[in-house]
Amino acid sequence: MWAPNASRVEVDSRGARRAMTAVGWGWFELQDAALEAGDDYSFVLDGGAARPDPRSLWQPHGVHSPSRAVDHDAFLWTDQGWRGRSLRDCVVYELHVGTF
């Protein structure tokens, strides 16, 4: 995580906080976070309020709530039969320069 103005960053998950290691230039890391798919987690900077991961892929309870860890390899795709749609008569992009 990049937090250039923080002196301490922790990961808050499953009711426990784990300190991240400062590795220089504002970057912090945690090698063994032990997050599993479905775990909710937040970051805590300098003992302040818990914050969601700004790069998370899922925030099931909104952008101000904890993030949730995702395992993309475990996702079961069910769209193998989808063939897309014809681009004939489709408008891919339309710009009205007069509105600017």
Secondary structure by P-SEA (a helix, b strand, c coil): cccccccbbbbbcccbbbbbbbccccbbbbccccccccbbbbbbcccccccccccccccccccccbbbbbcccccccccccccccccccccccccccccc
